[in-house]
Amino acid sequence: MKVRILYVCLVFSLFVFGCSAKQTQSAASASTPEPGTRQTAAASGVQVSTAQQSHADSVSSLSSLGFYVYDTPIDLPISSSIPALAGDSIKVGAFTGKISLLNFWATWCPPCRAEMPSIERLHKQMSGTKFQIIAVNSGERRSQVASFIEKNKYTFPIYLDESNELSSIFAARGLPSTYLVNKEGKVIAARIGAMEYDQAELIKVLKELADG
């Protein structure tokens, strides 16, 4: 089991490095297109449905919005539930059936604080769709996180990684680190650094993915 955990950590560390440095080699040793590149099934001669092509185009569009898009989706290295700041813990199975924005952040991180208002607006605009925000605080005490959230009146779901067990994998190269997870529970895109998450083009893509 220990060997398996180390292997998964290594694979995801390569994933995070690729997101930061825009490497062309994926964690699965498969070729990954450069950001902005669009590889359609039509170009390769494979026949797909309109819905499948629309989904592929939506994923491809993420690269133009600043995400690193993986050609081959990656399994989430999460094996246990994540404690919630309020309410129930989130289980691994909750990552399926919806598009998930998995965001790692901390109260001491200026870029994290800068992007959180836009995450709140995204949360409200995507209400009622098959989309969820999973914002995981990295390494801080529950009371400290609770005070920050209450002060800023954020309503999107907050989870806790007080031991930094998950953050050591997902946020190894800095905060904030954000991942998009598809309905099968696999990572399809990632970015390191802050962004405005309520921009119109991103919301359009997220709604297309959620509806797909």
N, C-alpha and C positions, 0 to 999 in steps of 0.2 A: 504493500500500500504506500509506504514511504517513497519507494522508487517511482511509483505512478504519480504521486503528488509532485515530486521534483521534476518529472518529465513534463507534466502539464504546466508547471511554473515556467520551465524553460521555453516551451512553445509559446506561451503567452508573453513572455519577455521579448521574444523575437517579434511578436506581433506588435507590441508597443514600440519597439525600436523602429520597425518598419513604418509605423504611423508617423513617427517624429522625423525620421530621416528620408522618408519616401523611397525606401528600398524597393527593388523590383522583384525580390524573392519572397514568397509568402511563407507562413509558418509551416505549411504543408508541402513546401518545396515545389509549389506550382507557380506558373508565371502570373504575375499580377500586373494589370495595366497601369500605366502612369496616370496620375490625377488628370481628369479632363478627357481621358480616353474612353470611347464608347465601343464596346464589343457586342454587337447584336447577333442573335441567332441567325437572322436573315443573311448576315455577312458571311457566316460560316456554312450556309447551305442547309441549316437545320430548320425544319418547319415547326413553328410554335403557334399557340393560340394568341389572339389579340390581347387577352388578359395577361398571359405570360410575358408578352413583349412589352406591354405597358408597365408591368412590374419591373422588368429588367431595365427599362428606360428610367424609371423612377430611382432605382438604386444607382444607376450610372450618373444621374443628375447630382447626387450627393457630393461627388468629387468637385464639381464646380462651386459648391457651397463651402468648401474647405475641409471636407472629410476625406480620410483615406479609405477607399473602398476595396474590400477584399474580393478577389475573383472567386475564391472558395470560402464560404462561410465557416467560421471557427466555433467549435464547441465552447460553451462557457465553463471555465474552471471553478464552478461553484457546486459544492456537494452538500451544503447544509443551509438551513434557513438563516435569514438576516434579521436581527432584532429591529423592531420599529421604534421610533421615538414615541409614537402614540399608536395604540391599536395592536393588531396582530403582526407577528413576524411574517416576512415574505418567504415563501418556500420556493424551491427550485422550479416546481411545476408552474408557478405563476408567470414564468417567462415565456410560456407557450400560449398561443391563441391571441396574442396581442403584439403590436410593435412596442418595444420598450426603449426608452431613453435612460440609459444607466450612467449616472453622473457621480463622480467622486469629487468631493469638495471639503473645505475646512473654513472655519470662521476667521482664521488668521490670514487667509489667502486673499489678497486684494482682487485678483482676476475672478476668483470664485464669487466674491461678493458683488462684483460688477455685473456678472451675467445672471445672477439670481432673479432680479426683477423680470427679465425677459423669459426666464423659465416659468415664473409664476403666470405671466401672460399666456405663454404657450399652454400651460396646464388648463387654463380657463377656455382657451380657444379650441382645444382638442377634446373638451368634455363631451361625453356621449359617443365617442368613437372607440375603436379597438386599439387604443393607444394608452400607454401609461408612462409616468415618470417615476424612476426609482433613484432618488438622490441619497447617496451613501456618504455620511460624514466620516472623515478619515482620522481616527485616533484621538478624538476628544471625548470628554466626559459628557454623560447624558444631560446633566444639569446645565452645562455650558452651552450645549447645542439647543436645549429647550429655551433658554433665555434669549438666544439669538433669534430663533424662529418666532418666538412670541413678540419680540420687539419689532421685527420687520413684517409681522402678520402674513407670513407665507403659508399657503394652504396645500401645496403639493406634498406628496408623501416623503417623509424623511426616515432614513434608516441609519443604523449605527454600526460602525466597524471600530469599536474602541481598542481592540487588540492590534489593529492594522494588518490583520491576516489577509484580508482581501485587497487592501490598498497596496500591499507589498507586491501584488501581481498586477492589478489594474492601474495603479498610479505610480508605477516604478520610475517614471520619467517626469513626474511633476503633476501639479494640480492647477486648474481642474483637468480631469481626464474624463472623456465622455465616449460612450459606446452605443451604437444602435443595434438592437437585437431583433431578429425577425420573429415571425409567429411560430417558427419551429424551435425557438430558443437558441439560435446561433448568431454570433456576432457578424454583421455584414459591413460595418463601417465604424471608424473611430476618429477622434481628433484630440489633440492636446492643446490646451489654451482656451481662453474665453471666447464666446461669440454671442451675437444677438439671436436667441432661439425663436423669437416671434416674427422674424422676417417672412414676408409673404411667400417667397419662393420655397423656403424650407417647410412652411406649414402646408403648402400645396403638395409637396413630395410626401410628407408624413401622412397626409390624408389619403393620398393615392395608395401608399403602402398599407395603411390601416384598412382600407376598403377592399384591398386585393385578396 
